[in-house]
Amino acid sequence: MAKCEACGNDYDKAFQVIMKGNTYTFDSFECAIHVLAPHCDNCGIHIVGHGLAFNREVKLAAAACRASGGHKSAPSVSLRRAA
Ligand SMILES: [Zn+2]
């Protein structure tokens, strides 16, 4: 059994994530996201999908950032679809 680094749960189905050369052990994706996922510099929400980087700040995608409220300065971004 292995102990989750986020919550301390000792779990036989724990898994490891290697990130930037460091190995972490978790019992769930939720705990892995809590510890490893970047967070929006506007609101602190963990970014699970693709974030956007502006001047070294990581932000939620513009629509998600505005939808979560409190994001008056959310970046305006237009995306193009691949042809
Ligand atoms: Zn956990």
PDB file of the backbone (N, CA, C, O) and the ligand in Angstrom, with CONECT records:
HET     ZN  A 101       1
ATOM      1  N   MET A   1       0.847  -1.177   0.000  1.00  0.00           N
ATOM      2  CA  MET A   1       0.000   0.000   0.000  1.00  0.00           C
ATOM      3  C   MET A   1       0.890   1.237   0.000  1.00  0.00           C
ATOM      4  O   MET A   1       2.027   1.211   0.471  1.00  0.00           O
ATOM      5  N   ALA A   2       0.352   2.296  -0.529  1.00  0.00           N
ATOM      6  CA  ALA A   2       1.112   3.550  -0.603  1.00  0.00           C
ATOM      7  C   ALA A   2       0.254   4.681  -0.076  1.00  0.00           C
ATOM      8  O   ALA A   2      -0.970   4.664  -0.214  1.00  0.00           O
ATOM      9  N   LYS A   3       0.884   5.640   0.512  1.00  0.00           N
ATOM     10  CA  LYS A   3       0.183   6.741   1.156  1.00  0.00           C
ATOM     11  C   LYS A   3       0.095   7.943   0.212  1.00  0.00           C
ATOM     12  O   LYS A   3       1.086   8.337  -0.402  1.00  0.00           O
ATOM     13  N   CYS A   4      -1.093   8.512   0.108  1.00  0.00           N
ATOM     14  CA  CYS A   4      -1.309   9.700  -0.719  1.00  0.00           C
ATOM     15  C   CYS A   4      -0.620  10.910  -0.076  1.00  0.00           C
ATOM     16  O   CYS A   4      -0.751  11.165   1.122  1.00  0.00           O
ATOM     17  N   GLU A   5       0.113  11.638  -0.912  1.00  0.00           N
ATOM     18  CA  GLU A   5       0.835  12.808  -0.409  1.00  0.00           C
ATOM     19  C   GLU A   5      -0.086  13.975  -0.083  1.00  0.00           C
ATOM     20  O   GLU A   5       0.289  14.878   0.665  1.00  0.00           O
ATOM     21  N   ALA A   6      -1.291  13.957  -0.645  1.00  0.00           N
ATOM     22  CA  ALA A   6      -2.210  15.068  -0.403  1.00  0.00           C
ATOM     23  C   ALA A   6      -3.057  14.853   0.851  1.00  0.00           C
ATOM     24  O   ALA A   6      -3.166  15.749   1.688  1.00  0.00           O
ATOM     25  N   CYS A   7      -3.656  13.666   0.983  1.00  0.00           N
ATOM     26  CA  CYS A   7      -4.615  13.451   2.073  1.00  0.00           C
ATOM     27  C   CYS A   7      -4.157  12.426   3.094  1.00  0.00           C
ATOM     28  O   CYS A   7      -4.770  12.300   4.154  1.00  0.00           O
ATOM     29  N   GLY A   8      -3.088  11.689   2.798  1.00  0.00           N
ATOM     30  CA  GLY A   8      -2.562  10.728   3.749  1.00  0.00           C
ATOM     31  C   GLY A   8      -3.245   9.372   3.710  1.00  0.00           C
ATOM     32  O   GLY A   8      -2.918   8.497   4.512  1.00  0.00           O
ATOM     33  N   ASN A   9      -4.189   9.179   2.790  1.00  0.00           N
ATOM     34  CA  ASN A   9      -4.893   7.907   2.676  1.00  0.00           C
ATOM     35  C   ASN A   9      -3.918   6.806   2.244  1.00  0.00           C
ATOM     36  O   ASN A   9      -3.173   6.973   1.278  1.00  0.00           O
ATOM     37  N   ASP A  10      -3.928   5.691   2.958  1.00  0.00           N
ATOM     38  CA  ASP A  10      -3.100   4.536   2.614  1.00  0.00           C
ATOM     39  C   ASP A  10      -3.948   3.630   1.722  1.00  0.00           C
ATOM     40  O   ASP A  10      -4.916   3.033   2.195  1.00  0.00           O
ATOM     41  N   TYR A  11      -3.600   3.518   0.445  1.00  0.00           N
ATOM     42  CA  TYR A  11      -4.509   2.947  -0.546  1.00  0.00           C
ATOM     43  C   TYR A  11      -3.768   1.978  -1.458  1.00  0.00           C
ATOM     44  O   TYR A  11      -2.686   2.286  -1.956  1.00  0.00           O
ATOM     45  N   ASP A  12      -4.361   0.800  -1.673  1.00  0.00           N
ATOM     46  CA  ASP A  12      -3.688  -0.213  -2.496  1.00  0.00           C
ATOM     47  C   ASP A  12      -3.718   0.116  -3.984  1.00  0.00           C
ATOM     48  O   ASP A  12      -2.997  -0.513  -4.758  1.00  0.00           O
ATOM     49  N   LYS A  13      -4.531   1.081  -4.405  1.00  0.00           N
ATOM     50  CA  LYS A  13      -4.573   1.472  -5.820  1.00  0.00           C
ATOM     51  C   LYS A  13      -3.952   2.847  -6.043  1.00  0.00           C
ATOM     52  O   LYS A  13      -4.274   3.530  -7.015  1.00  0.00           O
ATOM     53  N   ALA A  14      -3.076   3.242  -5.153  1.00  0.00           N
ATOM     54  CA  ALA A  14      -2.374   4.519  -5.327  1.00  0.00           C
ATOM     55  C   ALA A  14      -1.514   4.464  -6.591  1.00  0.00           C
ATOM     56  O   ALA A  14      -1.119   3.390  -7.046  1.00  0.00           O
ATOM     57  N   PHE A  15      -1.239   5.618  -7.135  1.00  0.00           N
ATOM     58  CA  PHE A  15      -0.434   5.700  -8.347  1.00  0.00           C
ATOM     59  C   PHE A  15       0.588   6.825  -8.189  1.00  0.00           C
ATOM     60  O   PHE A  15       0.484   7.666  -7.296  1.00  0.00           O
ATOM     61  N   GLN A  16       1.568   6.811  -9.075  1.00  0.00           N
ATOM     62  CA  GLN A  16       2.609   7.823  -9.006  1.00  0.00           C
ATOM     63  C   GLN A  16       2.567   8.724 -10.235  1.00  0.00           C
ATOM     64  O   GLN A  16       2.213   8.294 -11.333  1.00  0.00           O
ATOM     65  N   VAL A  17       2.928   9.955 -10.026  1.00  0.00           N
ATOM     66  CA  VAL A  17       3.041  10.941 -11.095  1.00  0.00           C
ATOM     67  C   VAL A  17       4.461  11.495 -11.033  1.00  0.00           C
ATOM     68  O   VAL A  17       4.937  11.894  -9.970  1.00  0.00           O
ATOM     69  N   ILE A  18       5.124  11.514 -12.173  1.00  0.00           N
ATOM     70  CA  ILE A  18       6.456  12.118 -12.248  1.00  0.00           C
ATOM     71  C   ILE A  18       6.300  13.463 -12.940  1.00  0.00           C
ATOM     72  O   ILE A  18       5.816  13.540 -14.069  1.00  0.00           O
ATOM     73  N   MET A  19       6.712  14.511 -12.259  1.00  0.00           N
ATOM     74  CA  MET A  19       6.587  15.855 -12.800  1.00  0.00           C
ATOM     75  C   MET A  19       7.870  16.628 -12.506  1.00  0.00           C
ATOM     76  O   MET A  19       8.293  16.740 -11.356  1.00  0.00           O
ATOM     77  N   LYS A  20       8.471  17.148 -13.543  1.00  0.00           N
ATOM     78  CA  LYS A  20       9.711  17.908 -13.422  1.00  0.00           C
ATOM     79  C   LYS A  20      10.759  17.157 -12.615  1.00  0.00           C
ATOM     80  O   LYS A  20      11.475  17.751 -11.808  1.00  0.00           O
ATOM     81  N   GLY A  21      10.849  15.839 -12.835  1.00  0.00           N
ATOM     82  CA  GLY A  21      11.858  15.023 -12.182  1.00  0.00           C
ATOM     83  C   GLY A  21      11.524  14.572 -10.775  1.00  0.00           C
ATOM     84  O   GLY A  21      12.297  13.824 -10.177  1.00  0.00           O
ATOM     85  N   ASN A  22      10.402  15.001 -10.229  1.00  0.00           N
ATOM     86  CA  ASN A  22       9.989  14.588  -8.891  1.00  0.00           C
ATOM     87  C   ASN A  22       8.851  13.570  -8.994  1.00  0.00           C
ATOM     88  O   ASN A  22       7.974  13.695  -9.849  1.00  0.00           O
ATOM     89  N   THR A  23       8.872  12.568  -8.123  1.00  0.00           N
ATOM     90  CA  THR A  23       7.843  11.529  -8.116  1.00  0.00           C
ATOM     91  C   THR A  23       6.899  11.753  -6.943  1.00  0.00           C
ATOM     92  O   THR A  23       7.329  11.929  -5.803  1.00  0.00           O
ATOM     93  N   TYR A  24       5.591  11.744  -7.249  1.00  0.00           N
ATOM     94  CA  TYR A  24       4.549  11.970  -6.242  1.00  0.00           C
ATOM     95  C   TYR A  24       3.614  10.757  -6.208  1.00  0.00           C
ATOM     96  O   TYR A  24       3.403  10.107  -7.232  1.00  0.00           O
ATOM     97  N   THR A  25       3.066  10.460  -5.058  1.00  0.00           N
ATOM     98  CA  THR A  25       2.129   9.348  -4.904  1.00  0.00           C
ATOM     99  C   THR A  25       0.770   9.894  -4.474  1.00  0.00           C
ATOM    100  O   THR A  25       0.664  10.699  -3.549  1.00  0.00           O
ATOM    101  N   PHE A  26      -0.277   9.424  -5.183  1.00  0.00           N
ATOM    102  CA  PHE A  26      -1.638   9.887  -4.881  1.00  0.00           C
ATOM    103  C   PHE A  26      -2.613   8.721  -4.884  1.00  0.00           C
ATOM    104  O   PHE A  26      -2.354   7.677  -5.483  1.00  0.00           O
ATOM    105  N   ASP A  27      -3.737   8.914  -4.208  1.00  0.00           N
ATOM    106  CA  ASP A  27      -4.793   7.911  -4.217  1.00  0.00           C
ATOM    107  C   ASP A  27      -5.901   8.262  -5.193  1.00  0.00           C
ATOM    108  O   ASP A  27      -6.792   7.448  -5.433  1.00  0.00           O
ATOM    109  N   SER A  28      -5.860   9.463  -5.761  1.00  0.00           N
ATOM    110  CA  SER A  28      -6.917   9.878  -6.682  1.00  0.00           C
ATOM    111  C   SER A  28      -6.402  11.010  -7.576  1.00  0.00           C
ATOM    112  O   SER A  28      -5.434  11.697  -7.248  1.00  0.00           O
ATOM    113  N   PHE A  29      -7.070  11.178  -8.698  1.00  0.00           N
ATOM    114  CA  PHE A  29      -6.724  12.314  -9.565  1.00  0.00           C
ATOM    115  C   PHE A  29      -7.051  13.625  -8.858  1.00  0.00           C
ATOM    116  O   PHE A  29      -6.363  14.630  -9.039  1.00  0.00           O
ATOM    117  N   GLU A  30      -8.096  13.602  -8.061  1.00  0.00           N
ATOM    118  CA  GLU A  30      -8.455  14.806  -7.319  1.00  0.00           C
ATOM    119  C   GLU A  30      -7.291  15.286  -6.462  1.00  0.00           C
ATOM    120  O   GLU A  30      -6.973  16.476  -6.449  1.00  0.00           O
ATOM    121  N   CYS A  31      -6.655  14.359  -5.745  1.00  0.00           N
ATOM    122  CA  CYS A  31      -5.521  14.739  -4.903  1.00  0.00           C
ATOM    123  C   CYS A  31      -4.327  15.173  -5.747  1.00  0.00           C
ATOM    124  O   CYS A  31      -3.617  16.108  -5.380  1.00  0.00           O
ATOM    125  N   ALA A  32      -4.101  14.495  -6.881  1.00  0.00           N
ATOM    126  CA  ALA A  32      -2.988  14.874  -7.764  1.00  0.00           C
ATOM    127  C   ALA A  32      -3.197  16.285  -8.293  1.00  0.00           C
ATOM    128  O   ALA A  32      -2.259  17.082  -8.339  1.00  0.00           O
ATOM    129  N   ILE A  33      -4.422  16.591  -8.689  1.00  0.00           N
ATOM    130  CA  ILE A  33      -4.726  17.930  -9.199  1.00  0.00           C
ATOM    131  C   ILE A  33      -4.536  18.964  -8.103  1.00  0.00           C
ATOM    132  O   ILE A  33      -3.995  20.043  -8.346  1.00  0.00           O
ATOM    133  N   HIS A  34      -4.976  18.640  -6.911  1.00  0.00           N
ATOM    134  CA  HIS A  34      -4.848  19.573  -5.787  1.00  0.00           C
ATOM    135  C   HIS A  34      -3.393  19.968  -5.558  1.00  0.00           C
ATOM    136  O   HIS A  34      -3.095  21.129  -5.278  1.00  0.00           O
ATOM    137  N   VAL A  35      -2.493  19.001  -5.677  1.00  0.00           N
ATOM    138  CA  VAL A  35      -1.079  19.263  -5.388  1.00  0.00           C
ATOM    139  C   VAL A  35      -0.330  19.793  -6.613  1.00  0.00           C
ATOM    140  O   VAL A  35       0.494  20.698  -6.486  1.00  0.00           O
ATOM    141  N   LEU A  36      -0.606  19.241  -7.792  1.00  0.00           N
ATOM    142  CA  LEU A  36       0.258  19.502  -8.942  1.00  0.00           C
ATOM    143  C   LEU A  36      -0.285  20.463  -9.992  1.00  0.00           C
ATOM    144  O   LEU A  36       0.497  21.095 -10.702  1.00  0.00           O
ATOM    145  N   ALA A  37      -1.584  20.587 -10.106  1.00  0.00           N
ATOM    146  CA  ALA A  37      -2.122  21.411 -11.192  1.00  0.00           C
ATOM    147  C   ALA A  37      -1.830  22.891 -10.944  1.00  0.00           C
ATOM    148  O   ALA A  37      -1.896  23.362  -9.809  1.00  0.00           O
ATOM    149  N   PRO A  38      -1.511  23.609 -12.001  1.00  0.00           N
ATOM    150  CA  PRO A  38      -1.359  25.060 -11.835  1.00  0.00           C
ATOM    151  C   PRO A  38      -2.713  25.667 -11.486  1.00  0.00           C
ATOM    152  O   PRO A  38      -3.751  25.038 -11.694  1.00  0.00           O
ATOM    153  N   HIS A  39      -2.703  26.867 -10.965  1.00  0.00           N
ATOM    154  CA  HIS A  39      -3.965  27.529 -10.649  1.00  0.00           C
ATOM    155  C   HIS A  39      -4.018  28.877 -11.354  1.00  0.00           C
ATOM    156  O   HIS A  39      -2.999  29.491 -11.672  1.00  0.00           O
ATOM    157  N   CYS A  40      -5.229  29.298 -11.579  1.00  0.00           N
ATOM    158  CA  CYS A  40      -5.457  30.568 -12.254  1.00  0.00           C
ATOM    159  C   CYS A  40      -4.940  31.709 -11.373  1.00  0.00           C
ATOM    160  O   CYS A  40      -5.265  31.776 -10.187  1.00  0.00           O
ATOM    161  N   ASP A  41      -4.153  32.584 -11.940  1.00  0.00           N
ATOM    162  CA  ASP A  41      -3.632  33.714 -11.173  1.00  0.00           C
ATOM    163  C   ASP A  41      -4.711  34.733 -10.842  1.00  0.00           C
ATOM    164  O   ASP A  41      -4.518  35.582  -9.972  1.00  0.00           O
ATOM    165  N   ASN A  42      -5.844  34.656 -11.528  1.00  0.00           N
ATOM    166  CA  ASN A  42      -6.955  35.559 -11.216  1.00  0.00           C
ATOM    167  C   ASN A  42      -7.756  35.075 -10.025  1.00  0.00           C
ATOM    168  O   ASN A  42      -8.038  35.850  -9.111  1.00  0.00           O
ATOM    169  N   CYS A  43      -8.132  33.786 -10.025  1.00  0.00           N
ATOM    170  CA  CYS A  43      -9.084  33.322  -9.021  1.00  0.00           C
ATOM    171  C   CYS A  43      -8.592  32.154  -8.180  1.00  0.00           C
ATOM    172  O   CYS A  43      -9.212  31.842  -7.164  1.00  0.00           O
ATOM    173  N   GLY A  44      -7.510  31.503  -8.559  1.00  0.00           N
ATOM    174  CA  GLY A  44      -6.983  30.398  -7.775  1.00  0.00           C
ATOM    175  C   GLY A  44      -7.555  29.044  -8.135  1.00  0.00           C
ATOM    176  O   GLY A  44      -7.145  28.036  -7.560  1.00  0.00           O
ATOM    177  N   ILE A  45      -8.493  28.991  -9.073  1.00  0.00           N
ATOM    178  CA  ILE A  45      -9.066  27.715  -9.482  1.00  0.00           C
ATOM    179  C   ILE A  45      -7.985  26.868 -10.149  1.00  0.00           C
ATOM    180  O   ILE A  45      -7.198  27.374 -10.948  1.00  0.00           O
ATOM    181  N   HIS A  46      -7.951  25.567  -9.814  1.00  0.00           N
ATOM    182  CA  HIS A  46      -6.982  24.684 -10.448  1.00  0.00           C
ATOM    183  C   HIS A  46      -7.300  24.531 -11.930  1.00  0.00           C
ATOM    184  O   HIS A  46      -8.462  24.402 -12.316  1.00  0.00           O
ATOM    185  N   ILE A  47      -6.271  24.546 -12.744  1.00  0.00           N
ATOM    186  CA  ILE A  47      -6.431  24.408 -14.187  1.00  0.00           C
ATOM    187  C   ILE A  47      -6.155  22.962 -14.549  1.00  0.00           C
ATOM    188  O   ILE A  47      -5.020  22.492 -14.469  1.00  0.00           O
ATOM    189  N   VAL A  48      -7.206  22.263 -14.948  1.00  0.00           N
ATOM    190  CA  VAL A  48      -7.081  20.858 -15.273  1.00  0.00           C
ATOM    191  C   VAL A  48      -6.825  20.680 -16.767  1.00  0.00           C
ATOM    192  O   VAL A  48      -6.067  19.801 -17.177  1.00  0.00           O
ATOM    193  N   GLY A  49      -7.453  21.508 -17.557  1.00  0.00           N
ATOM    194  CA  GLY A  49      -7.257  21.439 -19.001  1.00  0.00           C
ATOM    195  C   GLY A  49      -6.142  22.369 -19.421  1.00  0.00           C
ATOM    196  O   GLY A  49      -5.173  22.576 -18.689  1.00  0.00           O
ATOM    197  N   HIS A  50      -6.290  22.922 -20.598  1.00  0.00           N
ATOM    198  CA  HIS A  50      -5.285  23.848 -21.095  1.00  0.00           C
ATOM    199  C   HIS A  50      -5.493  25.230 -20.489  1.00  0.00           C
ATOM    200  O   HIS A  50      -6.582  25.800 -20.551  1.00  0.00           O
ATOM    201  N   GLY A  51      -4.458  25.736 -19.921  1.00  0.00           N
ATOM    202  CA  GLY A  51      -4.498  27.105 -19.432  1.00  0.00           C
ATOM    203  C   GLY A  51      -3.875  28.018 -20.465  1.00  0.00           C
ATOM    204  O   GLY A  51      -3.398  27.565 -21.505  1.00  0.00           O
ATOM    205  N   LEU A  52      -3.882  29.271 -20.179  1.00  0.00           N
ATOM    206  CA  LEU A  52      -3.266  30.250 -21.053  1.00  0.00           C
ATOM    207  C   LEU A  52      -2.191  30.975 -20.259  1.00  0.00           C
ATOM    208  O   LEU A  52      -2.378  31.261 -19.076  1.00  0.00           O
ATOM    209  N   ALA A  53      -1.082  31.271 -20.891  1.00  0.00           N
ATOM    210  CA  ALA A  53      -0.007  31.966 -20.191  1.00  0.00           C
ATOM    211  C   ALA A  53       0.164  33.349 -20.795  1.00  0.00           C
ATOM    212  O   ALA A  53       0.321  33.490 -22.008  1.00  0.00           O
ATOM    213  N   PHE A  54       0.133  34.366 -19.948  1.00  0.00           N
ATOM    214  CA  PHE A  54       0.337  35.741 -20.373  1.00  0.00           C
ATOM    215  C   PHE A  54       1.389  36.343 -19.451  1.00  0.00           C
ATOM    216  O   PHE A  54       1.195  36.389 -18.236  1.00  0.00           O
ATOM    217  N   ASN A  55       2.474  36.794 -20.004  1.00  0.00           N
ATOM    218  CA  ASN A  55       3.520  37.415 -19.196  1.00  0.00           C
ATOM    219  C   ASN A  55       3.848  36.586 -17.959  1.00  0.00           C
ATOM    220  O   ASN A  55       3.938  37.113 -16.850  1.00  0.00           O
ATOM    221  N   ARG A  56       4.023  35.293 -18.163  1.00  0.00           N
ATOM    222  CA  ARG A  56       4.376  34.330 -17.106  1.00  0.00           C
ATOM    223  C   ARG A  56       3.266  34.063 -16.112  1.00  0.00           C
ATOM    224  O   ARG A  56       3.489  33.321 -15.155  1.00  0.00           O
ATOM    225  N   GLU A  57       2.084  34.626 -16.285  1.00  0.00           N
ATOM    226  CA  GLU A  57       0.955  34.301 -15.430  1.00  0.00           C
ATOM    227  C   GLU A  57       0.112  33.252 -16.131  1.00  0.00           C
ATOM    228  O   GLU A  57      -0.107  33.328 -17.340  1.00  0.00           O
ATOM    229  N   VAL A  58      -0.362  32.268 -15.371  1.00  0.00           N
ATOM    230  CA  VAL A  58      -1.211  31.236 -15.938  1.00  0.00           C
ATOM    231  C   VAL A  58      -2.646  31.573 -15.592  1.00  0.00           C
ATOM    232  O   VAL A  58      -2.963  31.883 -14.444  1.00  0.00           O
ATOM    233  N   LYS A  59      -3.512  31.510 -16.593  1.00  0.00           N
ATOM    234  CA  LYS A  59      -4.916  31.817 -16.378  1.00  0.00           C
ATOM    235  C   LYS A  59      -5.778  30.742 -17.007  1.00  0.00           C
ATOM    236  O   LYS A  59      -5.359  30.035 -17.924  1.00  0.00           O
ATOM    237  N   LEU A  60      -6.989  30.637 -16.494  1.00  0.00           N
ATOM    238  CA  LEU A  60      -7.962  29.782 -17.137  1.00  0.00           C
ATOM    239  C   LEU A  60      -8.201  30.293 -18.541  1.00  0.00           C
ATOM    240  O   LEU A  60      -7.912  31.451 -18.845  1.00  0.00           O
ATOM    241  N   ALA A  61      -8.726  29.434 -19.399  1.00  0.00           N
ATOM    242  CA  ALA A  61      -9.164  29.916 -20.696  1.00  0.00           C
ATOM    243  C   ALA A  61     -10.152  31.050 -20.447  1.00  0.00           C
ATOM    244  O   ALA A  61     -10.895  31.017 -19.467  1.00  0.00           O
ATOM    245  N   ALA A  62     -10.167  32.033 -21.308  1.00  0.00           N
ATOM    246  CA  ALA A  62     -10.917  33.265 -21.064  1.00  0.00           C
ATOM    247  C   ALA A  62     -12.374  33.020 -20.705  1.00  0.00           C
ATOM    248  O   ALA A  62     -12.883  33.613 -19.754  1.00  0.00           O
ATOM    249  N   ALA A  63     -13.050  32.160 -21.450  1.00  0.00           N
ATOM    250  CA  ALA A  63     -14.474  31.936 -21.194  1.00  0.00           C
ATOM    251  C   ALA A  63     -14.686  31.309 -19.822  1.00  0.00           C
ATOM    252  O   ALA A  63     -15.595  31.714 -19.096  1.00  0.00           O
ATOM    253  N   ALA A  64     -13.880  30.345 -19.459  1.00  0.00           N
ATOM    254  CA  ALA A  64     -14.019  29.691 -18.160  1.00  0.00           C
ATOM    255  C   ALA A  64     -13.697  30.664 -17.041  1.00  0.00           C
ATOM    256  O   ALA A  64     -14.335  30.640 -15.989  1.00  0.00           O
ATOM    257  N   CYS A  65     -12.725  31.506 -17.260  1.00  0.00           N
ATOM    258  CA  CYS A  65     -12.312  32.469 -16.258  1.00  0.00           C
ATOM    259  C   CYS A  65     -13.448  33.460 -15.985  1.00  0.00           C
ATOM    260  O   CYS A  65     -13.749  33.758 -14.829  1.00  0.00           O
ATOM    261  N   ARG A  66     -14.066  33.957 -17.026  1.00  0.00           N
ATOM    262  CA  ARG A  66     -15.181  34.895 -16.851  1.00  0.00           C
ATOM    263  C   ARG A  66     -16.375  34.194 -16.228  1.00  0.00           C
ATOM    264  O   ARG A  66     -17.078  34.776 -15.402  1.00  0.00           O
ATOM    265  N   ALA A  67     -16.612  32.935 -16.621  1.00  0.00           N
ATOM    266  CA  ALA A  67     -17.771  32.198 -16.114  1.00  0.00           C
ATOM    267  C   ALA A  67     -17.660  31.919 -14.622  1.00  0.00           C
ATOM    268  O   ALA A  67     -18.679  31.792 -13.944  1.00  0.00           O
ATOM    269  N   SER A  68     -16.454  31.824 -14.105  1.00  0.00           N
ATOM    270  CA  SER A  68     -16.300  31.519 -12.678  1.00  0.00           C
ATOM    271  C   SER A  68     -16.478  32.754 -11.807  1.00  0.00           C
ATOM    272  O   SER A  68     -16.466  32.656 -10.580  1.00  0.00           O
ATOM    273  N   GLY A  69     -16.643  33.903 -12.427  1.00  0.00           N
ATOM    274  CA  GLY A  69     -16.917  35.128 -11.693  1.00  0.00           C
ATOM    275  C   GLY A  69     -15.668  35.791 -11.161  1.00  0.00           C
ATOM    276  O   GLY A  69     -14.639  35.143 -10.969  1.00  0.00           O
ATOM    277  N   GLY A  70     -15.763  37.078 -10.927  1.00  0.00           N
ATOM    278  CA  GLY A  70     -14.644  37.807 -10.348  1.00  0.00           C
ATOM    279  C   GLY A  70     -13.466  37.982 -11.274  1.00  0.00           C
ATOM    280  O   GLY A  70     -12.345  38.208 -10.818  1.00  0.00           O
ATOM    281  N   HIS A  71     -13.699  37.881 -12.558  1.00  0.00           N
ATOM    282  CA  HIS A  71     -12.607  37.962 -13.510  1.00  0.00           C
ATOM    283  C   HIS A  71     -12.806  39.128 -14.454  1.00  0.00           C
ATOM    284  O   HIS A  71     -12.957  38.959 -15.664  1.00  0.00           O
ATOM    285  N   LYS A  72     -12.803  40.264 -13.897  1.00  0.00           N
ATOM    286  CA  LYS A  72     -13.018  41.447 -14.715  1.00  0.00           C
ATOM    287  C   LYS A  72     -11.873  41.682 -15.686  1.00  0.00           C
ATOM    288  O   LYS A  72     -12.046  42.332 -16.717  1.00  0.00           O
ATOM    289  N   SER A  73     -10.695  41.148 -15.350  1.00  0.00           N
ATOM    290  CA  SER A  73      -9.549  41.370 -16.229  1.00  0.00           C
ATOM    291  C   SER A  73      -9.192  40.121 -17.023  1.00  0.00           C
ATOM    292  O   SER A  73      -8.061  39.988 -17.491  1.00  0.00           O
ATOM    293  N   ALA A  74     -10.138  39.209 -17.178  1.00  0.00           N
ATOM    294  CA  ALA A  74      -9.849  37.982 -17.925  1.00  0.00           C
ATOM    295  C   ALA A  74      -9.393  38.319 -19.340  1.00  0.00           C
ATOM    296  O   ALA A  74      -9.945  39.214 -19.979  1.00  0.00           O
ATOM    297  N   PRO A  75      -8.404  37.615 -19.816  1.00  0.00           N
ATOM    298  CA  PRO A  75      -7.896  37.913 -21.151  1.00  0.00           C
ATOM    299  C   PRO A  75      -8.928  37.598 -22.217  1.00  0.00           C
ATOM    300  O   PRO A  75      -9.710  36.656 -22.092  1.00  0.00           O
ATOM    301  N   SER A  76      -8.915  38.388 -23.243  1.00  0.00           N
ATOM    302  CA  SER A  76      -9.786  38.151 -24.384  1.00  0.00           C
ATOM    303  C   SER A  76      -8.996  37.382 -25.436  1.00  0.00           C
ATOM    304  O   SER A  76      -7.973  37.857 -25.929  1.00  0.00           O
ATOM    305  N   VAL A  77      -9.468  36.226 -25.762  1.00  0.00           N
ATOM    306  CA  VAL A  77      -8.723  35.373 -26.670  1.00  0.00           C
ATOM    307  C   VAL A  77      -9.666  34.818 -27.714  1.00  0.00           C
ATOM    308  O   VAL A  77     -10.778  34.402 -27.388  1.00  0.00           O
ATOM    309  N   SER A  78      -9.243  34.808 -28.952  1.00  0.00           N
ATOM    310  CA  SER A  78     -10.021  34.127 -29.975  1.00  0.00           C
ATOM    311  C   SER A  78      -9.209  32.937 -30.454  1.00  0.00           C
ATOM    312  O   SER A  78      -7.996  33.025 -30.646  1.00  0.00           O
ATOM    313  N   LEU A  79      -9.884  31.851 -30.637  1.00  0.00           N
ATOM    314  CA  LEU A  79      -9.213  30.634 -31.070  1.00  0.00           C
ATOM    315  C   LEU A  79      -9.616  30.303 -32.482  1.00  0.00           C
ATOM    316  O   LEU A  79     -10.765  30.508 -32.874  1.00  0.00           O
ATOM    317  N   ARG A  80      -8.689  29.797 -33.239  1.00  0.00           N
ATOM    318  CA  ARG A  80      -8.994  29.367 -34.604  1.00  0.00           C
ATOM    319  C   ARG A  80      -9.015  27.846 -34.646  1.00  0.00           C
ATOM    320  O   ARG A  80      -8.223  27.179 -33.980  1.00  0.00           O
ATOM    321  N   ARG A  81      -9.901  27.330 -35.412  1.00  0.00           N
ATOM    322  CA  ARG A  81      -9.938  25.894 -35.608  1.00  0.00           C
ATOM    323  C   ARG A  81      -8.981  25.522 -36.730  1.00  0.00           C
ATOM    324  O   ARG A  81      -8.797  26.272 -37.689  1.00  0.00           O
ATOM    325  N   ALA A  82      -8.379  24.350 -36.589  1.00  0.00           N
ATOM    326  CA  ALA A  82      -7.514  23.843 -37.661  1.00  0.00           C
ATOM    327  C   ALA A  82      -8.374  23.552 -38.875  1.00  0.00           C
ATOM    328  O   ALA A  82      -9.491  23.054 -38.739  1.00  0.00           O
ATOM    329  N   ALA A  83      -7.876  23.851 -40.033  1.00  0.00           N
ATOM    330  CA  ALA A  83      -8.640  23.615 -41.265  1.00  0.00           C
ATOM    331  C   ALA A  83      -8.758  22.141 -41.567  1.00  0.00           C
ATOM    332  O   ALA A  83      -9.369  21.762 -42.567  1.00  0.00           O
TER     333      ALA A  83
HETATM  334 ZN    ZN A 101      -5.478  11.586  -1.456  1.00  0.00          ZN2+
END
